């Protein structure tokens, strides 16, 4: 996907109208989110279980990278990522509509 985004950005980089600049920014954000998406999709969900000295037990759900040491995504970070990805999809749809309208004009 990164190569496709790079190609689209390269094709529209000389367009100065706002819809094209907005599309470029949104596509670059999508490219960044894709890295996190890949980490989520290709790594396991684990339970980290901690026992405190007072005997209290704490359980945390995390997605843990098998390749990057100590790289984890917590459940709350996953929820935040999901919300951001959904908003980005909406923004991309709206922006793409504006770009197509600008191209027709």
Secondary structure, 3 states (H helix, E strand, C coil): CHHHHHHHHHHHCCCCCHHHHHHHHHHHHHHHHHHHHHHHHCCCEEEEEEECCCCCEEEEEEEECCCCCCCEEEHHHHHHHHHHHHHHHHHHHHHHHHHHHHHHC
